[in-house]
């Protein structure tokens, strides 16, 4: 039985109500705003609009998995989220700014790969995942199964301060194939999420699930049985992508190409 709490159960019902009433509307709004940025040549906000669309599809994936236990449908949403995430990375590499609010945000996409690559991992789409991680990051090396290289890029001690949090420590455990450490840090992460629950409840930890997926690829298991990690639902096959089209992706990629050719200045 998956361990839960009264607060999580209450938020579970709130999330179901939100999904039924608002999730489609918010996704459609994100699509509309990205379209406005494309049509208006608003290059300053392109990354932000793609990022918003990424979050909307990623949230849909979480809802399909947590509320419906529908892994194939969740994978489709994660796939579209990953495509939007890959657009963010390609826009950044092409020199487009990431503008948030009234200032330029120096968000370190590479350092925080897992915020986007998790969706590619959960969609079982290696190419899309690597489009965000590259092959020279810890996530990229784990996706490729190059564990010795990942070990050399990591400190020898999982408690080293250079590892920022439990997610980094779980990646360390996967690189080293340390099952005991993986369960320890994954359980610790769930504890952190639950302590934050009154301010930001989490009924599904897609970051944790992506780590479980990478651990399975390493031949490891997951012994943490909690509501936030329904890892038994994870599909071993890639997402069914036939007919799936990310709105405005073609147009954004044309803009990226124009920037590379020097036809666009910012």
N, C-alpha and C positions, 0 to 999 in steps of 0.2 A: 504494500500500500504506500502511495506517495505521501510524504509528510507535508502538512500544510499548517496554516494558522488561521484564526478567526478573521484577522485583518485581510489576509490574502483571499479568503473565501468571499468577503464582502466586496473587495476590489474586482474579483473575478466576475461577479454579477454586474458591477458597474461597467466593466469593460464590454461585457456582452451587450448591455444597453447602448453603450457608445457605438459599438460596431453596427448594431441594427439601425441606428438613427443617423450617424454622422460619418462613418469611415469612407463611404463612397463619395459623399459630398466633399470632404476634405481632399481626397485624391483628385477628384475632378477639378477642384480649385487650384491645386498644385500644377496640374496639366495646363490649365488656362493661363496661369501666371508665367509658366515657362514659354508658352506660345506667344504671350505678349512681349516677353523679353526678346525672343527670336525675331518676331515681326518688326519690333521697334529698334532693332540693332542695339539693344541695351547690353553691350558686352561686359559692362561693369558688374552686372548682377547674374550673368549666365550660370556661374558655378553655384551661387546660392540657390537659384531656382532648380537646378539639377539636384542639388543636395536635398531640397525640400521634397522633390519627387521621390528621391531615394528613400527618405524616411517614411513616406506614405506607403510605398510598396512593401518596405520592410515591416512596417506595423501590420499590414494586411497579412503578411506571411505569419507573423507571430499569432495573430488572431485565428487564422485557419488552424494552426497547430495547437494552440492552447484551448480554444473554445470548441472546435469541431473535431479535433484529433484527425484532421484531414491532411496527411503529409503530402500527397501528390499536389493538391491545390496550393498548399503552403510553398512547396518548391517552385511553383510557377511564379508566385509573388516574389520570392527571394531572387529568382532569376531576373525579373524585371528590375528589382532593386539593385542587383549587381550591375546591370547594364547602365542604370543611372549613375551608380557609383563610378563605373569605369569612365563615363563621360566627365565626371568631376576631375578625375585624375588626368585625363587626356587634355582637358581645357587648361589645367594647371601647368602641365608640361609644355603646352603651346604658348604659355606666357600670359594667360588671362588671369586677372586679379580675383581674389576671393574677398568680396566686399560684404560686410555684415553691419547692418544698421547705418551708423554715420562714420564708420572708420574701416580701414583696410585691416582685416583680421589675418594675422600671420599664423594661421592654423597649419600645423605640421602634419600634412596628410600622410607622409611616409612613416613618421613615428607612430601614428595612430591608425595604421592600416586596418587593424582588426575591426574598427568601427564600420568599415565598408566591405572588407574582404569576407567577413563572416557570412554575408548573404551569398556570395559566390560559393563558399564552402558548403553552405546548407543546400544550395541548388545542385551540388555535385558537379560544378562546371569549372574545371581546372583553368581553362584559357581565360575566362572572365576574372577568376580570382587572381591569376598571375598578372593580369592587366593592371591590377591595383597594387599588388604587393611587389611586383618585380621579382627577380631571382636573387637579389642581394640583400633581402631582409629576412628576419627570423621566420615570419609567416611564409614567405615564398619558399624558403629552404624546407620548411616542414611540409608544405604542399607537395613539393618535389621529392620528398623522402630523403633529402640529403642531410641526414641527422648528424654525421660527424662534423660537417661544415657548420651546422647550427650550434653544436657544442663549442666549437672554437670561437664563435662569435658571441657566446654567452659567458658570464662569469662562472667559475667552478662551484660557487655556493648559491643555492636558491634564495638564501636570505640576504644576499648582497644588495646594498642600497641602490645599485644601478638598475635593479629590477623594480619598476615603479609600483606594481600592485600584484594582486593574486592572478590576474590574467597573464602577466609576464611570468609569474612563477609556474603556472600551469604549462606555458610554452616551454619553459626550462625542463619540466618533468617529461614532456613529450620528447624533446630533443634527446634527453638522457635515457628514455625508456623506463622511467622510475614510476611504477604504478602507485606505490605508497605515497610518494610526494604528490602525484597528480590528484589522488583522492583527497589528500589533506588540504591542498590549496583550493581545490574546487569547492570543498565543504566550507572552507574559510570564506570564499567569495560569496556563497549563499548567505552566510552569517552576516556579512557586510551589507548585502542587499536587503536583508530583512530588518536590520537595525535602521536602515534608511527608509523603511517602508511607510512610515507615517507621512513622510513628505513626498516620496516618489515610489509608490508600490510597484512591484514587478512580478507579474504572474508567469512570465516566461523569460528565461535568460538566454537569448539567442547567441550572445557572446560565449556563454558557457557551453551551449549546444555545439557551436562551431569547434570549440576546443575538444569536446567529446568526439566529434567527427574526425578531427586530426589524430586524436589518440587511437581511435579504432583503426585508422589507416596504419598506425604504428604497430598494431597488434595488441593494443592495450584495451582494457575494459573501463566501465564506469560503475562504481558501487554506491554512488550518491543518489539515493532515491528520494527526491523532493519534487513538489509540484512544479517548480520552475524549470526542471530539466526532464521533460518527457522523452528521454533519449531513445526509448524503445520504439518510438514512432519514426525515427529517422530512416529514410529510404536509402537503399544501397545502390540505386540506379540514378542516373542524371535526370534532371527535370525534363518533362515533356514540353518542348519549346515550340512545337508546330503551331503556327498561327499567332504566336506571341510577338507583339510589336511594341516597342517603347515609344510613346508619343514624342514627336519632335526630335528623335535621335538622328534621323537622316539629315535634317536641317542643321542641327548643332554640329554634326561631323563635317558638313560642308563649310560651316563657319571656321572650324578648326583648320581645315585644309587651306582656306583663304588666308588665314593668319600665317600659316607656314610659308605660303607663297608671297607674303609681303603685301597682300591686297588690303589688309586690315591693320590699322594702327590704333593703339589704345592710349 
